[in-house]
Amino acid sequence: MVYLNYSNLDNETQERLVSVSKKDVEQKFGNDLKRYAKEHHLKYETLLEEEALRNLYSYDYVFNI
């Protein structure tokens, strides 16, 4: 679960969430993503960014108001 303060959803917080998601995706699927990027002639960083954004939807969020 990700705990967020409802009054602090600024750009910095959003970037932090994407960074955490990137690390999570890279840890779980890094080798598979690298292989896929190489086979399909894609940039690994772009693919990782897209998967990290998609991964954000799998998190459970708790908002403190």
N, C-alpha and C positions, 0 to 999 in steps of 0.2 A: 504494500500500500504506500501511496505517496501522500504525505500530509502537506497541505498548502494553506497559507493564510489568504483568505478571499480578497483582502484589500491589497495584496502584494502580488499581482499577476503581471508585473512589468516585463519588459523585454529581457532583462537579466535573468529573471526566474525562468522564463521560457527557454532561454539558451542553456541554462543549467539542466533543465529537464531533458533537452535534446542531447546534451553531452552525456548524461547518465544513461540515456537510452542507447546511445552509440556504443558506449562501453559494454553494456549488457548484450547488445546484438553481436558485437565483435567477439565477445567471450564465448557466446553460444554458437555462432554461425560463421565466424571469421574465415576459417579455412574453406568452407563451402562457398562463401561469397567471393573469395579470391579466385577460386577455381572457376566459378561461373563468370566472373568478370573477364578472366583471361580467355575462356572459351568463346565468349560473345563479343570480345574486343570492346569492353566497357571500362570506364574509369572506376576503380575500386572505391575511391572516396565518395563519388556520386552515388554509387549503389549503396554504400554504407549509410549515407545520409538519408536516402529514400527509405531504406529498411528501418532506420532509427525512428523516423517520423511515423511510419506504419506501426512500429512497436509501441509507440505512446498510447495507442488505443487499447492495448492489452493490460495497461495498468489500472489499478483501482485507486481512485483519488478520494481523499477526505478533505473537505474544505472547512476551515475554522473561520467562523464569522464573528 
